Amino acid sequence: MPTKQRQVNLDVKEMPTQWYNILPDLPEPLPPPQDPQEGESRIKKLPEILIGECLKQEFSNERWIDIPEELQEIYHQAGRPRPLFRALNLEKKLDTPARLYYKAEFYSPTGSHKVNTALAQAYYAKKEGYKRLTTETGAGQWGTALSYGAALAGLECTVFWVRAVYSWKQDRRSLMELYGAEVFASPSDETEFGKTLYEKNPDHPGSLGIAISEGMEDAKKDSEAIYCLGSVLNHVLMHQSIIGLETKKEFEKFDDYPDLVISCLGGGSNFGGFALPFVHDVLKEGKKIKFIAAQSEVAPNLQGTYRYDFADYAEQTPLLKMYTLGHQVDMGPIRGDGLRYHGCSPIISLLRDKGYIDTVAYPQDEKYVFEKAKLFIQTEGYLPAPESAYSIACAIDEAIKCKESGEKKVIGFNVSGHGFLDIVGYRAVLGLK
Ligand SMILES: *Cc1c(COP(=O)(O)O)cnc(C)c1O
C-alpha cells in the first residue's frame, strides 16, 4: 500500500444511481425558453426536436432523477466510476501550499466527458423507437461520443461536422466511422440550409451554429431520426452531474473539500456536470466555494450579455436566456475548438448573473494554456484534451497565487478529456518536431 494516497476511486456499488437536477435549488426560477416575435413557434416544435424523456427532464423540478439500471450498467462498461487524483507531483513542481485534485474524465473511451450524456440520449432514443440519431459536432468530441452511444444502442448515427475542423482531424473522423457513423463536413449539400451556404462557397469553414441547423433539419425530414445536442441544455448538464457527484464522494474519501472548483467552459456541460453538485452545497448548505470557468478569448461567452438569443445560426431553436456573444458572431479558430460556442448554458448563465461564477479567458494563440498542459503531462503524466488544458492552466494560476499568498487552498479541477487525437494541435502551437 503506497503511503501517500494519489488517487481515490469509488466501488461500483458507490456509483451514483441518480442524477442531480439543480433547477429546484436555483436562487430564482430559470427563465423559460421563448419564441421569437415573428415566425412559427419553436417551443411547440420541441417534441419533434428532442427525445421525449430528455424533454421531460429539461423542465423537471425533481431534484434527483433516477439513472435507469440498464444505463448504470452502460456507464460501468464505459469505465465509470472514474478516479479523482491528488496532483502531488504538480504541487511539488509549483512549490505551492495549495492542494490540487483533478477528476479523470480523460479515461473516457472516446476521449471526453461527453459520453455521459451521449449514452443516456442513445439509451432513451432506442427505448422510444428511433432508428437514427443526428447531430452536429465542433471539436469532434461530441460526434465521437454520440457515434459510440449509437453503436452500443444499435442505432445509426449521422454527424454534421464543422468543416474547418473536419478537414484537419482525420483520425477522429475515422474513429467516428469505426463506430459506424456517417460523417459530413458542414455546411454540406445534404440539407436545404447547408446547401444555401455550400453552393455559394464549397470551402465554407462552417460553425457550430450552422452544423446544429443542419443536424436539426436532417432529423426533421425523417420520422425515424431524432436530433441530439451535446451541451447547453438543462438535461445535458444533469446527465453530466455524475462527474461532480462522484467527485464529492471521492473528496470525502480523501477527507478533504474544495475551496475552488474549476473547469473549462464552452457550452457548459463539463463545467456544469463537475460544479453543480458543489453549487448545491453553496446554495443549500452554506458552504463557501469559488467557481471559475476557464474560456478562450475567441469565445468568452460569459463576458457577453445576459439576454434571450438563439442556440443556432439559422434560428430554428427557441430563444434561451443566456450569456451570449450573438448567435451569428464570428469566432477565430483555436485548437480547443470545443470551447468555441457563442452562448453559455442558461443554468450557468443564471448563476453567473447572481454572482456565483467567476470567469477567465485565455489568449487565442493558446501558447500559455498548452505550456501549462505540458507541465501537467511532465508531472502527472496524462495528456489532456486541448479544452482541458484551459482547466489546467486556470488551476495552476490559482495554485501560483496560493504560493504568493501562502494560502493552503484546496483546488478541484476537471480534466474533461484526453488529447491523443489532438497531438497535431499541440505540435502546431508548441512547435514540436
Ligand atoms: C466539448 C468539450 C468541452 C467543452 O464543452 P462544454 O459543453 O463546455 O463541456 C470541454 N472539454 C472537452 C474534452 C470537450 O470535448
PDBQT file of the ligand as one rigid body, heavy atoms in Angstrom, charges set to zero:
ROOT
HETATM    1  C1  LIG A 501     -16.867  19.661 -25.677  1.00  0.00    +0.000 C 
HETATM    2  C2  LIG A 501     -15.777  19.670 -24.727  1.00  0.00    +0.000 A 
HETATM    3  C3  LIG A 501     -15.622  20.716 -23.790  1.00  0.00    +0.000 A 
HETATM    4  C4  LIG A 501     -16.449  21.962 -23.775  1.00  0.00    +0.000 C 
HETATM    5  O1  LIG A 501     -17.800  21.807 -23.810  1.00  0.00    +0.000 OA
HETATM    6  P1  LIG A 501     -18.757  22.066 -22.587  1.00  0.00    +0.000 P 
HETATM    7  O2  LIG A 501     -20.115  21.988 -23.115  1.00  0.00    +0.000 OA
HETATM    8  O3  LIG A 501     -18.457  23.430 -22.068  1.00  0.00    +0.000 OA
HETATM    9  O4  LIG A 501     -18.446  20.998 -21.634  1.00  0.00    +0.000 OA
HETATM   10  C5  LIG A 501     -14.594  20.632 -22.886  1.00  0.00    +0.000 A 
HETATM   11  N1  LIG A 501     -13.748  19.595 -22.878  1.00  0.00    +0.000 NA
HETATM   12  C6  LIG A 501     -13.853  18.585 -23.760  1.00  0.00    +0.000 A 
HETATM   13  C7  LIG A 501     -12.840  17.486 -23.725  1.00  0.00    +0.000 C 
HETATM   14  C8  LIG A 501     -14.870  18.586 -24.701  1.00  0.00    +0.000 A 
HETATM   15  O5  LIG A 501     -14.970  17.570 -25.564  1.00  0.00    +0.000 OA
ENDROOT
TORSDOF 0
